[in-house]
Amino acid sequence: MEKHDVVIVGAGPAGLKAAEVLAGAGKDVLVLEKNDVVGPKVCAGGISLKCKKLRIPVNLFERSFNSFRLLRSHHNIVVKYNKTVGYTIDRAVLGTYMKNKATDNGVAIRTSSRVTSVTKEYVVYSGKKIKYDYLIGADGSISTVRKYLNVPTNKIDIGIQYIVNQESNYAMGCFDHKIFGSGYVWIFPYKNTFSVGTCAKLGTKNIPKLRKKLDSWCKKRGIDLKGAEFQAATINYDYQGFKFGNIFLVGDAAGLAFGFSGEGIYSAILSGQIAAQSIIDKNYDYNKDISKLLKHKRLQESVLPFLEQEHIGPILFEFLGVGLRTRLGREIFLKFFA
């Protein structure tokens, strides 16, 4: 039976980062990816300043911005900073870059290789059994590895968006509790296109209903969706653990996306790096670094129960709008998201 030091299920940012670091330390690593191409994934592409810590090359960023628009039901605020506060990145470009980094270190990546079952000793794909010493589940929100571990997933959103073939010069967030509840509409600019999307709890609004609301919102604001590409994906933010014996969950499979902003790239790459280091160095205390990540994640998500309440949510959005008119409020907001 074929065997590897580490088998990684999923070739997203989390899995590829883990693979790169592990192979760089001399480990025999196999990555199994269900899709036929590494890289493309439904993703708004907005990333915060935290990602600079991960040393992503600047030339990979599509756009940077030092301001954004905040729309509420009755107000339009332009929030400006004297520094860059965010970036956008194309997930396909990021995926290609990370794949090349991993394969340069000797990582074997097999595409069109959907893992259908997992045991404590091996995984199965296309009828083939692959043994492992360590297994990393980096297989997204609907994770086969997480399912094998019997880790429940109760906090999951559905995100939808359009990729519009027009230029946009600004990033934007729109909070309208009457239409989108605790969710919001985003616009993120790219080089020649922009994404416009929203999200809701899975089960509270089915995709057609949510899409209808987004379509109506875009029409009212003069956004032409003709020819735009529609995309939908799930977002898992139900973190229940990281290490389970010789098995790790990272990125969306671990529920490490931020439940309020939906950001997942930073936590994916960082958790992949932490998992790799845990395998390489038996004395490494992964809890310290995971705890730092969870502290910021939980701070963001602490407001969700209030935003979901019909009468409290709109009041909080009003306070947000007032606060962003002050310098202190803008800095607090930046720390909250960045």
N, C-alpha and C positions, 0 to 999 in steps of 0.2 A: 504493500500500500504506500502511495506517495506520502511523504511527510515533510513538514517545514517547521522551523523554530517558531515562527509566528504566521498565522493566517489572519488576514484582515478582510472582513466582509464589507465592501463598499469603498469606492474610489472617489469620495467627495473630499473636501478640504481636511476633515478630521482623519480619515483613513490614509490619505496621501502623506500628510505631515508625519503621522506615526510611522509609516513605512520608510520615509526618507531618513528619519532619525535612527530607527532601528537598523536599517541596512548600513548606515554610516558607522554604526558601532559593530559591524561584522555579523549581524544576525541574518539568517536565511528567511526572507520574507516573501510571501505570496499574497497578492491582492486579488480578490474576486469581485468583479463588477457586473451587475445584472444588465446594464445597458450596453449597447454596442459601441458607444463612444464615451470617453472620459471627459467630463467637464460641464456640458450643458445641463442646467437645472433651473426650474422655476425659482426665481430669486429677485427681489426688488433691487438688490445690488447696492443699497446704501450701507456704508460702514462708517463707524465713528473713529475718533482719534485713537482709541485703544489699539486699533490695528497697526499703527505705526510701530508699536512695541514688537510686532511679529516680523518686522523687517521685510514687508512686502515691497518689492521694487516700485518706486514712484511711477515709472513708465507704464505700469499695469493699470493705474487709475485712469478711468475714463474722464472724470471731471472732479474738481475740488470746488468747495463753496464756503464762503464766509458769512452767508446770510440765508435766511429761509422765510417763507411766508407762513403765517399761522391764520387759518380761516376758522372762524366760529360762525354760529348761525347768523349773527348780525354784524360781525366785525372782520376786518382784514388788517393784520398787523405784519409789518416787515421787521424782522429781528436781525440786526446787523452786529457783527463782531469785527474786531480789528485783527483777526487771525483766521486761519482755516479751521473750520469746525467739523468738516465731514468730507467724504469722498464717495464716488460711485465706482463700481468695478463690474466688469462683465464676467459672470461665473464661468463661461466657456474659456475665456482667456486665462483666468486664474487657474482653472482646472488643467489646462495644457501646460502652464508654467510649472505647477506642482507635480504633475505627472512626469515631466522631464527631469525635475530635480530628483524624484524618487528613482526613476530608471537609471539615471546617471550613477546612482549609488548601488545599482545592481538589483533593484526590486523587480520581481516578475509580476506583471499585471495581465490578468486574463479578462477580457470583456465578453459580453454575451454569456456570462457565467452566473446565473441566478442560483444562490444557495437555497435549497428547498427544505433542508432539515439540518439540525445540529444535535450532536451528542457531546458527552464530556470528553471524548477522545478525538472526534473527527467531525467534519462537515461534509455535506453531500451536495453536489451540483452536477446536473446532466448525468446522473447515475454514477458519478465517480466519488469515491471516498478520499478525503484528504485529511491526514492526521496532523495534529498540532501540539506544541508544548504550551503555547499561549494563543488565545483567540481574542480579537478585537472586533466588536460590533460597531461598525461605522455605517450602518445600512439604513440611516434615515428614520423618519418619524414612524413609519410602519415597519419596525425592525424584527426580522426573523430571529436574530440572536436574543433580543430582549424578550420575545415571546417564549423562547426556549427556557430562559431564566425565570419565567413566571413573574416578571415584573409588570405590574399593571400600568396602564396609560389612561388617565382620566382627564388630564388637562391638555386638550389638543384643539387647535384652531384650523380653520380652512382659510387660506389666503387666495385671492384672485387678483389678476392684474392684466392690463393691456400693455403691449410694447407698441408705442405710437411712432410712426415714421415721420416725425417732425422734431425740430430742435426746441429745447426749453432752456431758459437761462436761469432757472431758479429751482430750489428744492422747496417742497411745500407739505404741510400737514393740515388737514381739515377735520375738526372735531364737531360733529353734529349729532348729538345724542338722540334726537328724534328719528333720525334716519339710520344711523349706524351703531347706536347703543354705545358700548364701551370701546368699540373699534374706531378707526379713523381712516381717512383717505390720504394716501401719500402720492407725491410726485417726485421722482428722482431723475435728474437730467443725465444723459449720456452724451457722447460726441455728436451723434446725428439723430438720436431718438430720445424718448423718455418713457419711463414706466409710470402708470397711474393704476393704483389698486387699493384694495381694502381687505379686511379680514373680519371673521366672526367666529364664535365658538362652534365647533363641529356639532351639528345636530340642531343648533338654535335657528339657523337659516340655511336652507339648502342652496346649492350653487346657483340654480336658475333665479331664485328670488334675490340673492345677494348681487348677482350680475345685473339684474334689472335695476336695482337701486343704484349701482355704480354707473350704469349706462345713463340713467336719468340725471345723475349728478354731473356727469361729463357734458351732457347735452346742454344743461343750464349754463355751463361755464364755457361753452363754445369749443369744446374739445372734440375734434372730428375723429371718430373711431373707425372710419371707413378704411379697410385694409390693415387695421391694427391686429396684432397677434394676441389672442386670448390665452391665458395660462391660469392654471389652478394647482395648488399643492397644499399638503397638510403641514402644520407647524406643531411639533411636540415640545411643550415646556414643563412636562411633569417629571422633574428630576427625582429619582428614587435610589440612586446609588451609582457608583463609578466602577468599583472593583468587586468581582464576585469570584474569589479564588483565583484561578488562572485565566479568567475571562473579564474583559473590560467593555464598558459601553462608553462611547464618546459622541460628541456632537449631538445631532438631533435624536439619535438612537438613545442617548442618555437623558434626553429632555432638557438640554442645556441652552436652548434658544431662550431669549428674553421675552417673557410673556406679554409685556406692555408694548415694547417697540418692535418685537419680532426679529430683532437682529440675531443672527446665528453664526456668521462667518468667524467672528473673533473667538467665540467660545468653542467652535468646532476645531479650529487650528490649535488653540491652546490646549484643549483636552486631549487631542491626538498626541501632542508633544509630551504632556504629562504622563499619558499611558505608556509611551515609548520609554521614557526615563524610568518609570516604575519597573519595567521589564529589564532594562539594562543594569540598573543600580538597585540592588536589594536593600540598601540602607536609605534610599531616597524616601522622604516622607511626602507622599503625594497629597495627603490631607491638607497640608498647609496651603498649597497652590490652588487646590480645588475649592477650599474654603474662601479664598479671596475672590474667586470667580463667582461663587454662590452668593457672597455678601452683596455684590452689586446687582446680581440677578434678582435676589429677593427684595432688595430695596425698590427696584422698579415695580415688581409685581405686588408690592404691599398696597398699592393704590387701586388695584383691579377690583376688589370687592366693593369699593366706594363708587367707582365709575359705573359699575353694573347696576347700581340703584337708580331708579328712574328720576328721583327728585334730587339726589345728591350729586350725580354725575354732571349735570349741566352747571351746577353751582361751582364745582371744582374747575371746570373748563373756563368759567368766567374769571375765577381767581387767577388761573394760569395766564389768561390774557392780560389782566391788570399787572401781574408780577413781571411779565416780560417787557413791560414798558420801563422798568427800572434796571440799572446796571447790575445790582445785586441779584435781582430775579433772573436775569439772563445768565449770570455765572452759575447760579444754583441749578438752573435748567440744563446747562451744558454739562455740569458734573453728573447730573442725574442720568443723562444719556451717553456721555462720553467716557 
